[in-house]
Amino acid sequence: MVLSRALCVKNAQERRVCVASTMFGNVGALAIAVMDSLCHSESLAAVAGSQRECSSIAISYIAFYLITQNVLMFTWGETLMVGDEGDAEGAGEGDKEGGEG
């Protein structure tokens, strides 16, 4: 989060988008494919018991991570993107004034 704030310093809206983008990456299905391919190695499969057990354990952990990430992304991430209520009200009033004038 500190790195994203250091990289995105133009204005408050761009900073919020950058912070949300760096916190919630689009890596869901990639993790399943990587772990499935890693479970085909004998050393990792031997630790889990078999290739099938390795894949099921890995996919279970990844599924838990993805469910948690989605819940956070659609609650806390939305708050990051929208900002404070005062910011949203101020932006709405600016739009109204611009539309009327």
GROMACS elastic network, one bead per residue, 0.5 to 0.9 nm:
[ bonds ]
;  ai    aj funct       b0    kb
    1     4     6  0.51702   500
    1     5     6  0.62629   500
    1     6     6  0.86816   500
    1    19     6  0.62156   500
    1    20     6  0.87764   500
    1    22     6  0.73930   500
    1    23     6  0.69170   500
    2     5     6  0.51440   500
    2     6     6  0.62214   500
    2     7     6  0.87344   500
    2    19     6  0.87007   500
    3     6     6  0.50386   500
    3     7     6  0.62205   500
    3     8     6  0.86275   500
    3    19     6  0.87529   500
    3    22     6  0.89156   500
    4     7     6  0.51438   500
    4     8     6  0.60447   500
    4     9     6  0.88916   500
    4    15     6  0.77845   500
    4    18     6  0.62393   500
    4    19     6  0.53729   500
    4    20     6  0.88317   500
    4    21     6  0.87351   500
    4    22     6  0.65194   500
    4    23     6  0.85795   500
    5     8     6  0.52674   500
    5     9     6  0.65095   500
    5    15     6  0.64533   500
    5    16     6  0.85648   500
    5    18     6  0.76277   500
    5    19     6  0.65494   500
    6     9     6  0.64486   500
    7    10     6  0.89768   500
    7    15     6  0.84625   500
    7    18     6  0.82902   500
    8    11     6  0.78832   500
    8    12     6  0.89171   500
    8    14     6  0.67565   500
    8    15     6  0.50374   500
    8    16     6  0.85329   500
    8    17     6  0.88780   500
    8    18     6  0.62826   500
    8    19     6  0.79957   500
    9    12     6  0.76375   500
    9    14     6  0.76793   500
    9    15     6  0.60367   500
   10    13     6  0.85267   500
   10    14     6  0.65793   500
   10    15     6  0.69575   500
   11    14     6  0.55594   500
   11    15     6  0.61116   500
   11    16     6  0.87427   500
   12    15     6  0.50645   500
   12    16     6  0.62096   500
   12    17     6  0.87579   500
   12    83     6  0.87585   500
   13    16     6  0.51974   500
   13    17     6  0.63736   500
   13    18     6  0.86732   500
   13    81     6  0.74871   500
   13    82     6  0.82102   500
   13    83     6  0.80664   500
   14    17     6  0.51207   500
   14    18     6  0.60889   500
   14    19     6  0.85685   500
   15    18     6  0.50667   500
   15    19     6  0.60707   500
   15    20     6  0.85733   500
   16    19     6  0.51612   500
   16    20     6  0.61577   500
   16    21     6  0.85017   500
   16    80     6  0.57375   500
   16    81     6  0.53828   500
   16    82     6  0.79414   500
   16    83     6  0.74572   500
   17    20     6  0.52235   500
   17    21     6  0.60344   500
   17    22     6  0.86476   500
   17    80     6  0.75495   500
   17    81     6  0.57357   500
   18    21     6  0.50401   500
   18    22     6  0.61680   500
   18    23     6  0.85310   500
   19    22     6  0.53329   500
   19    23     6  0.61180   500
   19    24     6  0.86189   500
   19    80     6  0.77086   500
   19    81     6  0.85884   500
   20    23     6  0.51560   500
   20    24     6  0.60394   500
   20    25     6  0.86217   500
   20    73     6  0.81872   500
   20    77     6  0.59044   500
   20    78     6  0.84163   500
   20    80     6  0.63723   500
   20    81     6  0.67794   500
   21    24     6  0.54667   500
   21    25     6  0.62333   500
   21    26     6  0.88340   500
   21    77     6  0.89104   500
   22    25     6  0.61366   500
   23    73     6  0.87048   500
   23    77     6  0.84648   500
   24    27     6  0.87286   500
   24    69     6  0.72831   500
   24    70     6  0.87058   500
   24    72     6  0.87559   500
   24    73     6  0.66064   500
   24    77     6  0.78995   500
   25    28     6  0.82973   500
   26    29     6  0.84878   500
   26    30     6  0.86668   500
   27    30     6  0.53484   500
   27    31     6  0.64235   500
   28    31     6  0.57959   500
   28    32     6  0.71689   500
   28    62     6  0.79789   500
   28    63     6  0.86780   500
   28    65     6  0.88651   500
   28    66     6  0.64406   500
   29    32     6  0.52872   500
   29    33     6  0.64693   500
   29    34     6  0.88069   500
   30    33     6  0.52018   500
   30    34     6  0.61843   500
   30    35     6  0.86515   500
   31    34     6  0.51588   500
   31    35     6  0.61245   500
   31    36     6  0.84467   500
   31    59     6  0.86836   500
   31    62     6  0.70779   500
   32    35     6  0.53222   500
   32    36     6  0.60225   500
   32    37     6  0.86277   500
   32    55     6  0.87659   500
   32    58     6  0.76447   500
   32    59     6  0.61954   500
   32    62     6  0.68371   500
   32    63     6  0.87005   500
   33    36     6  0.51340   500
   33    37     6  0.62522   500
   33    38     6  0.86453   500
   34    37     6  0.52532   500
   34    38     6  0.61734   500
   34    39     6  0.86804   500
   35    39     6  0.60632   500
   35    40     6  0.88293   500
   35    54     6  0.86365   500
   35    55     6  0.70234   500
   35    58     6  0.63710   500
   35    59     6  0.76919   500
   36    39     6  0.52355   500
   36    40     6  0.69162   500
   36    51     6  0.88395   500
   36    54     6  0.81853   500
   36    55     6  0.56420   500
   36    56     6  0.89665   500
   36    58     6  0.77198   500
   36    59     6  0.80828   500
   37    40     6  0.54615   500
   37    41     6  0.76478   500
   37    55     6  0.88137   500
   38    41     6  0.56980   500
   38    44     6  0.71320   500
   38    45     6  0.84178   500
   38    54     6  0.89902   500
   38    55     6  0.87375   500
   39    42     6  0.75578   500
   39    43     6  0.84879   500
   39    44     6  0.58237   500
   39    45     6  0.54501   500
   39    48     6  0.88788   500
   39    50     6  0.84974   500
   39    51     6  0.56158   500
   39    52     6  0.80355   500
   39    53     6  0.88571   500
   39    54     6  0.57133   500
   39    55     6  0.59852   500
   39    58     6  0.84770   500
   40    43     6  0.87709   500
   40    44     6  0.76700   500
   40    45     6  0.66756   500
   40    51     6  0.60405   500
   40    52     6  0.89980   500
   40    54     6  0.86731   500
   40    55     6  0.86612   500
   41    44     6  0.57774   500
   41    45     6  0.62063   500
   41    46     6  0.85772   500
   41    51     6  0.81021   500
   42    45     6  0.50967   500
   42    46     6  0.58528   500
   42    47     6  0.86646   500
   42    50     6  0.85347   500
   42    51     6  0.79511   500
   43    46     6  0.52094   500
   43    47     6  0.65804   500
   44    47     6  0.52690   500
   44    48     6  0.66321   500
   44    49     6  0.86678   500
   44    50     6  0.85689   500
   44    51     6  0.80986   500
   44    54     6  0.74121   500
   45    48     6  0.52458   500
   45    49     6  0.59252   500
   45    52     6  0.80564   500
   45    53     6  0.77133   500
   45    54     6  0.56698   500
   45    55     6  0.85263   500
   46    50     6  0.58892   500
   46    51     6  0.77451   500
   46    54     6  0.85293   500
   47    50     6  0.78215   500
   47    54     6  0.80854   500
   48    51     6  0.75317   500
   48    52     6  0.88078   500
   48    53     6  0.61076   500
   48    54     6  0.50934   500
   48    55     6  0.88839   500
   48    57     6  0.80866   500
   49    52     6  0.83534   500
   49    53     6  0.63258   500
   49    54     6  0.70727   500
   50    53     6  0.52535   500
   50    54     6  0.60916   500
   50    55     6  0.86413   500
   51    54     6  0.50708   500
   51    55     6  0.62225   500
   51    56     6  0.86948   500
   52    55     6  0.52052   500
   52    56     6  0.62404   500
   52    57     6  0.86622   500
   53    56     6  0.51197   500
   53    57     6  0.60685   500
   53    58     6  0.84608   500
   54    57     6  0.52950   500
   54    58     6  0.60859   500
   54    59     6  0.85412   500
   55    58     6  0.51547   500
   55    59     6  0.60041   500
   55    60     6  0.84540   500
   56    59     6  0.51974   500
   56    60     6  0.60597   500
   56    61     6  0.87248   500
   57    60     6  0.51239   500
   57    61     6  0.63866   500
   57    62     6  0.86905   500
   58    61     6  0.52801   500
   58    62     6  0.61823   500
   58    63     6  0.85451   500
   59    63     6  0.58849   500
   59    64     6  0.85108   500
   60    63     6  0.51205   500
   60    64     6  0.62734   500
   60    65     6  0.86773   500
   61    64     6  0.51880   500
   61    65     6  0.62729   500
   61    66     6  0.87050   500
   62    66     6  0.60941   500
   62    67     6  0.85886   500
   63    66     6  0.50607   500
   63    67     6  0.61100   500
   63    68     6  0.85336   500
   64    67     6  0.52662   500
   64    68     6  0.62176   500
   64    69     6  0.85439   500
   65    68     6  0.51896   500
   65    69     6  0.60011   500
   65    70     6  0.86025   500
   66    70     6  0.60519   500
   66    71     6  0.85633   500
   67    70     6  0.52348   500
   67    71     6  0.62868   500
   67    72     6  0.86824   500
   68    71     6  0.52179   500
   68    72     6  0.62034   500
   68    73     6  0.84640   500
   69    72     6  0.51526   500
   69    73     6  0.58514   500
   69    74     6  0.85494   500
   70    74     6  0.60645   500
   70    75     6  0.84654   500
   71    74     6  0.54804   500
   71    75     6  0.62321   500
   71    76     6  0.81861   500
   72    75     6  0.52266   500
   72    76     6  0.52772   500
   72    77     6  0.63466   500
   72    78     6  0.87669   500
   73    76     6  0.57691   500
   73    78     6  0.67054   500
   74    77     6  0.55852   500
   74    78     6  0.55687   500
   74    79     6  0.84626   500
   75    78     6  0.53899   500
   75    79     6  0.64889   500
   75    80     6  0.88611   500
   76    79     6  0.50308   500
   76    80     6  0.62433   500
   76    81     6  0.87465   500
   77    81     6  0.62493   500
   77    82     6  0.86574   500
   78    81     6  0.50817   500
   78    82     6  0.60843   500
   78    83     6  0.82635   500
   79    82     6  0.52561   500
   79    83     6  0.56508   500
   79    84     6  0.75942   500
   80    83     6  0.53924   500
   80    84     6  0.84323   500
   82    85     6  0.80695   500
   82    87     6  0.81218   500
   82    88     6  0.68989   500
   83    86     6  0.82362   500
   83    87     6  0.63312   500
   83    88     6  0.69289   500
   84    87     6  0.52193   500
   84    88     6  0.64999   500
   84    89     6  0.87769   500
   85    88     6  0.50628   500
   85    89     6  0.61058   500
   85    90     6  0.84521   500
   86    89     6  0.51667   500
   86    90     6  0.60361   500
   86    91     6  0.85623   500
   87    90     6  0.50876   500
   87    91     6  0.61433   500
   87    92     6  0.85913   500
   88    91     6  0.51109   500
   88    92     6  0.61421   500
   88    93     6  0.86622   500
   89    92     6  0.50168   500
   89    93     6  0.61698   500
   89    94     6  0.85689   500
   90    93     6  0.52058   500
   90    94     6  0.62267   500
   90    95     6  0.87363   500
   91    94     6  0.50730   500
   91    95     6  0.62967   500
   91    96     6  0.87530   500
   92    95     6  0.51331   500
   92    96     6  0.63210   500
   92    97     6  0.87238   500
   93    96     6  0.50521   500
   93    97     6  0.61783   500
   93    98     6  0.85171   500
   94    97     6  0.51668   500
   94    98     6  0.60786   500
   94    99     6  0.85590   500
   95    98     6  0.50496   500
   95    99     6  0.60536   500
   95   100     6  0.86224   500
   96    99     6  0.51104   500
   96   100     6  0.62004   500
   96   101     6  0.85849   500
   97   100     6  0.52748   500
   97   101     6  0.60790   500
   98   101     6  0.53570   500
